[in-house]
């Protein structure tokens, strides 16, 4: 099997699993700004997860297969948005890990992060809109791929519902709500179904067409929270 294909296949499992895993690792500190092993472990897991999302986004472009005109533009824009947001989340997580390693307590960590976010553009691009854009791009890709019949409506629907549940729970009750974990679990299931393509699952060999999953026909492989 092509190692790139194995990595692409793994990204559909590892990415969303790490999203939920990092959330669970933050529970012993109630999701607060508390430097220590739980903070470090959670953010390291999230860093792995978003790195894998950076692999998954171009893999979804491969699932879309050859396209032209507006359909190609829509998919390419959604993939580009996902990758930009992945980069924002990776930067955010690197900053958070640095803060966790250097701060002596929560107050010092908060002061350091506020200082970083005080630089022009950092708050918007790294910690808020830029970081959350990934989920909007994922929804767009799920809907477009379902409309193109490259993935099942169930996979797209579960993904969209998962993102919606996570977003509503975060804004209504806070990111520590158990409903956030439910949304993440639904995203995990939905993404797994997206990676399987329309029905035949992920393929290890050359792609037989645009709707057979992840084969060599793929075009390439390249915040968790708003603190």
N, C-alpha and C positions, 0 to 999 in steps of 0.2 A: 504494500500500500504506500502511496506517496505520502511522505511525512507531512507535507502541507495539508493534505486532505485529513489526516488524523488530527492535526491541530485544529482545523476548521470544525471537525465533528466535535472535538472536545470543548470548543468554545461555547457551543449551544448548551452544554451542561455546566461547565465550570463557571462561566460568567454569571448567570442568574443564581447559581448555588452560592457563589461567593457573596453576592448581594445580600442574600438572606443570612448567610453565615456571619458576616460582619455585624449585621443588626443583632443577632443573638449574642455575639461576643461583647457587645456594648451593654447588655442587660445588667451584668453585675455592678456596673457603675451608673446605672439608670440613664445611660446615654449622655451623661454630663461631661464637661471638660475636666477630666481628671487624668493627669499623666500617670503612666504605669503600664503594667503588662496587658491589661484588658484593652486599653486604648490602642496600644501598639499592635496587638494581635488583630483587633478589628480592622484597623486601617491598613495593615499589611494584607489581610484577606481581601479587602475592598480593592486594593491596588492590583492584586492578581486578577480579580474579577473584571475590572475595567480594562486591564490589558487584554483579557480574553474577549471582551466586547469589541475591542479594536480589531480583533481577528474576525469576529462574527459579522460585523457590518459589511465588509467586502464579500464575505461568504454568502450573505443574503443577496448581494448583487449578482453573484454567480447563480443563485437559485432563480433569479429573474430571467436569466438567459438572454439571448440576443433580442434587443429592442430598438425601435427607431422612434424619431419624432418626440412628441410630448411625453409618451410613456417612458422613454429612455431618460429624458430630462428629469421627470418626476422621481424616478428611482435614484438617479445619480445625485440629485440634490438632497434627497433624504439620507443617502449613505454619507455624503459629504458632511451634512449636519451632524449625523451620529458620530463621525470621526472627530469633528471639531469639539463636540461635547465630551467625548472620551478623553481628548487631550486636556480639556479644562478640568475634568475630574482627576486625572492623573496628577496634574499640577497641584490641585487642592489637597490630594492625599499626601503628596510629598511634603507640602507645607505643614499639614497636620502631624505627620510623623516627625518632622523636624521639631515642631513645637513640643510634641510629647517627649522627645528625647532631651530637650534643653530646659524646659520649664520645671521649676521645683514644685509647683502646686497649681491648682486650677486658676487662681487669680493671675499668676504669672503667665500661664498659657493663654488666658483670655486677653491679657494685655498685649501679648505678642501677636496673636491673631488679629486683634483690632488694629494694631500698627500695620500689619501686612495689608489688611483690607482697606486701609486708608490711602494706599497708593492708587492713583487714577486708573479706573477700569478694572481693578482686581475684584472688587465686590461683585460687579455685574458679570464679568466674563468668567470668573473662576468659582465664585461661591453662590451665585443665584441663577440668572438666566442661562449663562453658558453651561453650568453643570446640569441643569434640568432639561436642556434641549435634547439630550439623548433619549429621554422617554417619549417626547413628542415625535422624534424621528423614528423611533421603534414602532410607535402606533401607525405612523404614516407608511412605513415599509410593510407592516402587517396587512394594512388595508389594501395597499396597491398590489401586493403579491396575491392576495385573495381575489381581487378584481381580475387579475391576469390569470387566475386559476393555476398559479405556481405553488400555492399552499392551500391547505384545507380551510374552509370558513371557520371550522371549529378552532383550529390553531390560531387564526387571526383574532377570532372573537375572544378567546381566553386571554390572549395577550393584551388586547384592548381593555377588557374588564379588569385584569390585574393592575394595569397602569392606573386606571380610573380609581379603583379601590385604594391603592397606595396613595394617590394624590389627594383624594378626598379625606382619607383618614389623617394624612399628615397635616392638612390645613385645618381640619375640624377639631381634631383631638391631639395633634402633636405627633412627631415622628416616633415616640415611644409606644404608641398605641399598638395593641395586638393586631388590629386590623391592617396596620402597615405590613406586618409579617404575612398576613393572609394575602395581601396584594402581591407581595414579593413571591410567595409560593405559586400564585396563579401565573405570574410572569414567567417563572421557571417552567411550569407546565406548558404554557403557551409557546415559549421560545423553543422548547424541545420539539413541539409539534411543527413549528415553522421550519426547523432544521430537517425534518423528515420529508419536506416537500409535499406534493399533493396526496400521495398514498403509499409510494413504494419504499420510503425511508431513505436514509443517507446511503449513497453508493460509494463503493471503494474504488471502482474503476472508472474508465472514461464515461462521460455523460452521454446518454443516448438522445438527449434533447434538452430543451430548456426547463423541463418540469420533472427531472428525475433525481433531484437532490444535489448533493455536493460531489461532483466528479471533477475530472480534469478540465471540464468545460467552464469551471469557475474562473472569473476574471482576475482573481488574485487574492492573496491574503496580506493583508498588510503586515457624586456625589450622593455619591451615596447620600450626601447630606449637605445642607447649606448651614455651615456652622454659624 
